[in-house]
């Protein structure tokens, strides 16, 4: 699988050297271009005390690290505890330092994985809040959607509303999905799947598509 992230920089480098992408992004290893490893931000959307979707964020963090596919950071919305949305970040007169930090991490990430539960047929308010507060940072960002539920339907109902929201923000959402039903029974609190072979097989397809989009996005920076 590692071949999906070993980009051909003979093609990409002449284009991206014209921008500030290389100089400003700490995750871009300029001295080892042939071994460039993307950085993926993993958004854990639930802020509930007894949340279980966070287990899937932990799973992807470990999966990407174990397979040497990307560096990662989990952006835990429970830790950010954003105030109720009232204005986009770029129009705020006195933005909160945590919001500025979050915006920078989304901006610098080569791709994003959003892990969200389904609440009453939609996404949690915490996630809508975290999406709406930004705008420019989301534009054309390669993003994979992971839906989770405690029941048999794997959070698929929230996918529609989330997909439309991201499209309106001009996010580049990938075509593959990773849906997890009965999460409390199928993943441990540490993010270890009960059926590791099946989980990894699904993750391989999902991540490969995300990395292809990351590569295409990098090659278009000119």
Residue, then its C-alpha position, 0 to 999 in steps of 0.5 A: x500500500x505504501x506506493x500510493x503515497x510515494x509521489x512522483x515529485x519530478x512532476x509535482x515539484x516544478x509546480x509547487x515550488x512556485x508557491x509558499x506551500x513547501x516553505x510554510x508547511x512543516x509536514x512537507x519534508x523538503x530534504x526528502x522529497x521522494x519519501x514525502x509523507x502526507x499529513x492527515x488531520x482526523x476530526x473526532x466530531x462527537x463531544x458526548x461524555x460516553x461517545x463511541x465514535x472516537x474509537x474509529x478516530x483512534x483506529x485510523x490514527x493507528x492504521x495510518x501510522x502502522x502502515x507508514x502512510x501518513x503522519x496524523x493528528x486527531x482534532x478532538x472537538x470535545x477538547x476545542x469546545x468551540x462557542x456556538x457559531x455566530x460568524x466565520x473566523x475570517x470575519x471575527x474581530x477577536x477570534x479565539x486562539x483555539x479557533x485560530x489553532x484549529x484553522x491552521x491545522x486544517x489549512x496545513x493538513x494535506x487531507x482530512x478524515x471526518x469521523x462522525x456519529x449520527x444524531x437523530x438522522x444528522x450530524x452532531x451540532x459540534x461538527x456543523x459548528x467546526x465546519x461553518x467557522x472556517x471557509x477558505x481552509x476547506x476549499x478543495x481539501x481532500x476529505x474522507x467521511x467516516x460515519x458511525x452508529x451504535x445501531x445497524x445503519x452505520x450512520x448513513x443518514x447523516x452522510x447526506x446532510x454532511x456531504x451537502x454541507x461540505x460541497x457548499x464549502x467546496x471541499x473535495x470529498x472522496x467517493x469511498x466511504x467507511x461506515x461502522x455499525x454497532x460500534x460499541x460491539x465491533x471496536x474496543x475503547x482503544x480503537x481496536x476492531x474485533x474483526x481486524x482483517x475486515x476493518x483493514x480491508x475496508x480502510x485500505x480502499x478508503x485510504x487509497x482513494x484519499x491518498x490519490x486525491x491528496x496526490x492530485x491536489x499537491x500536483x495542482x498547486x501551481 
